[in-house]
Amino acid sequence: MTLNILLPVYNEEKRLRRGVELTQKYLAEKANFDYNLTIVDNASSDQTQQIAEQLCAQYEGIVHYIRISEKGVGAAFRAGVAQNTSDIIGYMDIDLATDIKHIPEMMEIFQKKPEIDMVNASRWNKKSDTSGRKFYRNITSIGLVTILKLAFHMKASDAICGFKFFRKDSIEKLMTYAEPQNGWFYLIELLILAEKYSFNIEELPVRWEDDAKNTTVKTGALIKEYLRQIIALKKRLKKRK
């Protein structure tokens, strides 16, 4: 069984090398499966591309680089899936907020449970270990989960943790149901649709540590965008009934 980890980035010259090197070092020692790390660059204007190309040369055949013209994690994810040949594909945040030690754990789920289509990491599972997060970001995250549960009867305890993985055929089918949006909400929509269309999902409790000092997320704008997308998705699903 092979794994392709997508690393969506935009102007991540400060964190890219560390994220890739730590992940590669850990997997080289611990992985009992073949893997690739695919950097998907949302048209960065800093030194991200140059660093990515250096990493590709340094880890030839393991680290790969895709550059697209659109911004947004959704666009990066679709571009990565479009070029994927691995059995399992998913994405991680380049800040490694989710402990990379969960990668073998995630793969073991797919290996031992052939019925599982998706592994969804959760910061809010009772068994999870979350630290370093600012109280106001906790409020917005928990608020988002609450709204998603009210709007879509979502079962998952977390929708936006940057650690989601899928079987190749499962994600390709799931994406046919989703609106091809470029932003973060695209990954939330995939989870909502996976539940709606009865894909088999396993929730993975994780150790998660916030990297708030280097974040580029604008919380206020993100909340407004999420609310807009939730309303739009609600309308689309109502039309499908």
The 8 nearest C-alpha neighbors of each residue, nearest first, counted from 0:
[[1, 86, 32, 2, 33, 87, 110, 85],
 [0, 2, 33, 85, 86, 34, 32, 87],
 [3, 1, 34, 87, 85, 88, 86, 35],
 [2, 4, 88, 35, 34, 85, 36, 87],
 [5, 3, 36, 90, 89, 88, 37, 35],
 [4, 6, 90, 37, 89, 38, 36, 7],
 [5, 7, 38, 91, 90, 39, 37, 93],
 [8, 6, 39, 75, 72, 38, 40, 5],
 [9, 7, 40, 11, 39, 41, 6, 10],
 [8, 10, 43, 41, 11, 40, 42, 7],
 [9, 11, 43, 45, 12, 47, 44, 8],
 [10, 12, 13, 9, 14, 15, 47, 8],
 [11, 13, 47, 46, 15, 14, 10, 45],
 [14, 12, 11, 15, 16, 17, 10, 47],
 [15, 13, 11, 17, 12, 16, 18, 94],
 [14, 16, 18, 17, 11, 12, 13, 19],
 [17, 15, 19, 18, 14, 20, 50, 54],
 [16, 18, 20, 15, 19, 14, 21, 13],
 [19, 17, 15, 93, 16, 21, 20, 14],
 [18, 20, 22, 16, 17, 21, 23, 15],
 [19, 21, 23, 17, 22, 18, 16, 24],
 [22, 20, 24, 18, 23, 19, 17, 25],
 [23, 21, 19, 25, 20, 24, 26, 18],
 [22, 24, 20, 26, 25, 21, 27, 19],
 [25, 23, 21, 27, 22, 26, 20, 28],
 [24, 26, 22, 28, 23, 27, 29, 21],
 [25, 27, 30, 29, 23, 28, 24, 22],
 [26, 28, 24, 25, 29, 23, 30, 22],
 [27, 29, 26, 25, 30, 24, 23, 31],
 [30, 28, 26, 27, 25, 31, 103, 24],
 [31, 29, 26, 32, 27, 28, 103, 33],
 [30, 32, 29, 33, 103, 26, 28, 27],
 [33, 31, 30, 1, 0, 34, 2, 106],
 [34, 32, 1, 2, 0, 31, 35, 30],
 [33, 35, 2, 1, 3, 32, 36, 61],
 [36, 34, 61, 3, 62, 4, 37, 2],
 [35, 37, 62, 4, 3, 61, 5, 63],
 [38, 36, 63, 5, 64, 62, 6, 4],
 [37, 39, 6, 64, 5, 7, 63, 65],
 [40, 38, 7, 65, 75, 66, 6, 64],
 [39, 41, 66, 8, 42, 9, 7, 65],
 [40, 42, 70, 9, 67, 43, 69, 68],
 [43, 41, 68, 40, 67, 66, 44, 69],
 [44, 42, 10, 9, 41, 45, 47, 40],
 [43, 45, 10, 42, 46, 47, 9, 48],
 [44, 46, 10, 47, 43, 12, 48, 11],
 [47, 45, 49, 12, 48, 50, 44, 10],
 [46, 48, 12, 50, 49, 45, 11, 10],
 [49, 47, 51, 50, 46, 52, 43, 40],
 [48, 50, 52, 46, 51, 47, 53, 54],
 [51, 49, 53, 47, 52, 48, 54, 46],
 [50, 52, 48, 54, 53, 49, 47, 55],
 [53, 51, 55, 49, 54, 50, 48, 56],
 [54, 52, 50, 56, 51, 55, 57, 49],
 [53, 55, 57, 51, 56, 52, 58, 50],
 [56, 54, 62, 52, 58, 59, 53, 57],
 [57, 55, 59, 53, 54, 58, 52, 62],
 [56, 58, 54, 55, 59, 53, 62, 52],
 [59, 57, 55, 56, 61, 62, 54, 60],
 [58, 60, 56, 55, 61, 57, 62, 54],
 [59, 61, 62, 58, 63, 55, 35, 56],
 [62, 60, 35, 59, 58, 36, 63, 34],
 [63, 61, 36, 55, 58, 37, 35, 60],
 [64, 62, 37, 55, 38, 36, 61, 65],
 [63, 65, 38, 37, 39, 51, 66, 62],
 [64, 66, 39, 40, 38, 67, 63, 37],
 [67, 65, 40, 39, 42, 41, 64, 68],
 [68, 66, 41, 69, 42, 40, 65, 75],
 [67, 69, 42, 41, 70, 66, 40, 43],
 [70, 68, 67, 41, 74, 42, 71, 181],
 [71, 69, 41, 42, 74, 68, 181, 72],
 [70, 72, 182, 181, 74, 73, 75, 41],
 [71, 73, 75, 182, 74, 183, 76, 7],
 [74, 72, 181, 182, 76, 185, 75, 71],
 [73, 75, 181, 77, 71, 72, 76, 78],
 [76, 74, 72, 78, 73, 77, 39, 7],
 [75, 77, 73, 79, 78, 74, 72, 80],
 [78, 76, 80, 74, 79, 75, 81, 73],
 [79, 77, 81, 75, 76, 80, 74, 82],
 [78, 80, 76, 77, 81, 82, 83, 75],
 [79, 81, 83, 77, 82, 78, 76, 88],
 [80, 82, 78, 79, 83, 77, 76, 171],
 [83, 81, 80, 79, 78, 84, 77, 65],
 [82, 84, 80, 81, 85, 79, 3, 88],
 [83, 85, 82, 86, 167, 3, 80, 1],
 [86, 84, 1, 2, 87, 83, 3, 88],
 [87, 85, 1, 167, 166, 0, 2, 88],
 [88, 86, 166, 2, 167, 85, 165, 1],
 [89, 87, 3, 165, 164, 2, 4, 167],
 [90, 88, 164, 163, 4, 165, 5, 3],
 [89, 91, 5, 4, 162, 163, 6, 164],
 [92, 90, 162, 161, 6, 93, 5, 4],
 [91, 93, 161, 94, 95, 6, 96, 90],
 [92, 94, 95, 18, 6, 91, 15, 14],
 [93, 95, 96, 92, 18, 14, 210, 15],
 [96, 94, 97, 93, 92, 98, 18, 99],
 [95, 97, 208, 207, 94, 209, 98, 210],
 [98, 96, 207, 95, 206, 99, 208, 205],
 [97, 99, 100, 206, 101, 207, 96, 95],
 [100, 98, 101, 102, 97, 22, 95, 25],
 [99, 101, 98, 102, 103, 104, 25, 97],
 [100, 102, 104, 99, 103, 105, 98, 205],
 [101, 103, 105, 104, 100, 99, 106, 98],
 [104, 102, 106, 105, 101, 107, 30, 100],
 [105, 103, 101, 107, 102, 106, 108, 100],
 [104, 106, 102, 108, 103, 107, 101, 109],
 [107, 105, 103, 109, 108, 104, 110, 102],
 [106, 108, 110, 104, 105, 109, 111, 103],
 [107, 109, 105, 106, 111, 110, 112, 104],
 [110, 108, 106, 112, 107, 111, 113, 115],
 [109, 111, 107, 108, 112, 106, 113, 0],
 [110, 112, 108, 109, 107, 113, 106, 114],
 [111, 113, 109, 114, 108, 115, 110, 107],
 [114, 112, 115, 109, 111, 110, 116, 108],
 [113, 115, 112, 116, 199, 109, 111, 200],
 [116, 114, 199, 113, 112, 117, 200, 109],
 [117, 115, 199, 166, 165, 169, 200, 198],
 [118, 116, 165, 200, 164, 115, 119, 201],
 [117, 119, 201, 164, 200, 202, 163, 165],
 [118, 120, 202, 163, 203, 201, 117, 121],
 [121, 119, 203, 162, 202, 204, 160, 163],
 [120, 122, 157, 204, 123, 124, 203, 160],
 [121, 123, 127, 124, 205, 129, 157, 207],
 [124, 122, 121, 156, 157, 127, 125, 204],
 [123, 125, 127, 126, 204, 121, 122, 156],
 [126, 124, 127, 123, 204, 128, 122, 156],
 [125, 127, 124, 204, 128, 205, 123, 122],
 [128, 126, 204, 205, 124, 125, 122, 206],
 [129, 127, 206, 207, 205, 130, 126, 122],
 [130, 128, 207, 208, 206, 122, 127, 131],
 [129, 131, 208, 132, 207, 209, 128, 206],
 [132, 130, 209, 208, 133, 129, 210, 211],
 [131, 133, 209, 130, 134, 137, 136, 208],
 [134, 132, 136, 135, 137, 131, 211, 209],
 [133, 135, 137, 136, 138, 132, 139, 131],
 [136, 134, 138, 137, 133, 139, 132, 140],
 [137, 135, 139, 138, 133, 134, 140, 132],
 [138, 136, 134, 140, 135, 139, 141, 133],
 [137, 139, 135, 136, 141, 140, 142, 134],
 [138, 140, 142, 136, 137, 141, 143, 135],
 [141, 139, 143, 137, 142, 138, 136, 144],
 [142, 140, 144, 138, 143, 139, 137, 145],
 [141, 143, 139, 145, 140, 144, 138, 146],
 [142, 144, 140, 146, 141, 145, 139, 147],
 [145, 143, 147, 141, 142, 146, 148, 157],
 [144, 146, 142, 148, 143, 147, 141, 149],
 [145, 147, 149, 143, 148, 144, 150, 142],
 [148, 146, 150, 144, 149, 145, 151, 153],
 [147, 149, 152, 153, 145, 146, 151, 150],
 [150, 148, 146, 147, 152, 151, 145, 153],
 [149, 151, 147, 148, 146, 152, 233, 153],
 [150, 152, 153, 148, 147, 149, 191, 233],
 [153, 151, 148, 149, 150, 154, 147, 191],
 [154, 152, 148, 151, 155, 147, 191, 194],
 [153, 155, 152, 156, 148, 194, 151, 157],
 [156, 154, 157, 153, 158, 202, 121, 119],
 [155, 157, 123, 124, 121, 154, 158, 144],
 [158, 156, 121, 155, 159, 123, 144, 122],
 [159, 157, 187, 160, 144, 155, 156, 190],
 [158, 160, 157, 161, 187, 186, 183, 140],
 [159, 161, 162, 121, 120, 158, 157, 122],
 [162, 160, 91, 92, 159, 163, 90, 97],
 [161, 163, 91, 120, 160, 90, 119, 164],
 [164, 162, 119, 89, 90, 118, 120, 161],
 [165, 163, 89, 118, 88, 117, 90, 119],
 [166, 164, 117, 88, 87, 116, 170, 89],
 [165, 167, 87, 169, 116, 168, 86, 170],
 [166, 168, 86, 169, 87, 170, 165, 171],
 [167, 169, 171, 170, 166, 172, 86, 165],
 [168, 170, 166, 172, 167, 171, 116, 173],
 [171, 169, 173, 172, 167, 168, 165, 174],
 [170, 172, 168, 174, 169, 173, 167, 175],
 [173, 171, 169, 170, 174, 175, 168, 176],
 [174, 172, 170, 175, 171, 176, 169, 193],
 [173, 175, 177, 176, 171, 172, 170, 189],
 [174, 176, 173, 172, 177, 171, 178, 170],
 [177, 175, 174, 173, 178, 192, 172, 189],
 [178, 176, 174, 175, 179, 189, 188, 173],
 [177, 179, 180, 176, 185, 174, 175, 188],
 [180, 178, 177, 181, 185, 73, 74, 174],
 [181, 179, 185, 178, 182, 73, 74, 184],
 [180, 182, 73, 74, 71, 72, 179, 185],
 [181, 183, 71, 73, 72, 184, 180, 185],
 [184, 182, 185, 72, 73, 186, 71, 181],
 [183, 185, 187, 186, 182, 188, 225, 228],
 [184, 186, 188, 73, 183, 187, 180, 182],
 [187, 185, 189, 184, 188, 183, 73, 190],
 [188, 186, 184, 190, 189, 185, 158, 159],
 [187, 189, 191, 185, 190, 186, 192, 184],
 [188, 190, 186, 192, 187, 191, 193, 185],
 [191, 189, 193, 187, 188, 192, 194, 186],
 [190, 192, 188, 194, 193, 189, 195, 187],
 [193, 191, 195, 189, 194, 190, 196, 188],
 [194, 192, 190, 198, 196, 191, 195, 189],
 [195, 193, 197, 192, 191, 196, 198, 190],
 [194, 196, 192, 193, 197, 191, 198, 151],
 [195, 197, 193, 194, 198, 192, 173, 191],
 [198, 196, 194, 195, 193, 199, 192, 200],
 [199, 197, 193, 196, 194, 116, 200, 117],
 [198, 200, 115, 116, 197, 117, 114, 201],
 [201, 199, 117, 118, 115, 116, 198, 202],
 [200, 202, 118, 119, 203, 117, 199, 115],
 [203, 201, 119, 120, 118, 200, 204, 121],
 [202, 204, 120, 119, 121, 205, 201, 118],
 [205, 203, 127, 121, 124, 126, 120, 202],
 [206, 204, 127, 207, 122, 203, 121, 128],
 [205, 207, 128, 98, 127, 129, 97, 208],
 [206, 208, 97, 129, 96, 205, 98, 128],
 [209, 207, 130, 96, 131, 129, 210, 97],
 [208, 210, 131, 132, 211, 96, 130, 207],
 [211, 209, 212, 213, 214, 208, 96, 94],
 [210, 212, 214, 213, 209, 132, 133, 131],
 [211, 213, 210, 214, 209, 215, 131, 133],
 [214, 212, 211, 210, 215, 94, 14, 13],
 [213, 215, 211, 216, 212, 210, 217, 94],
 [214, 216, 217, 213, 211, 212, 218, 9],
 [215, 217, 214, 218, 221, 220, 211, 219],
 [218, 216, 220, 219, 221, 215, 214, 222],
 [217, 219, 221, 220, 216, 222, 136, 139],
 [220, 218, 222, 221, 217, 223, 224, 216],
 [219, 221, 223, 222, 218, 217, 224, 216],
 [220, 222, 218, 224, 219, 223, 225, 217],
 [223, 221, 225, 219, 224, 220, 218, 226],
 [224, 222, 226, 220, 221, 225, 227, 219],
 [223, 225, 221, 227, 222, 226, 228, 220],
 [226, 224, 228, 222, 227, 223, 229, 221],
 [227, 225, 229, 223, 228, 224, 222, 230],
 [226, 228, 224, 230, 225, 229, 223, 231],
 [227, 229, 231, 225, 230, 226, 232, 224],
 [230, 228, 226, 232, 231, 227, 225, 233],
 [229, 231, 233, 227, 228, 232, 226, 234],
 [230, 232, 228, 234, 233, 229, 227, 235],
 [233, 231, 235, 229, 234, 230, 228, 236],
 [232, 234, 230, 236, 231, 235, 229, 237],
 [233, 235, 237, 231, 232, 236, 230, 238],
 [236, 234, 232, 238, 237, 233, 231, 239],
 [237, 235, 239, 233, 238, 234, 232, 240],
 [236, 238, 234, 235, 239, 240, 233, 232],
 [237, 239, 235, 236, 240, 234, 233, 232],
 [240, 238, 236, 237, 235, 234, 233, 176],
 [239, 237, 238, 236, 235, 234, 233, 195]]
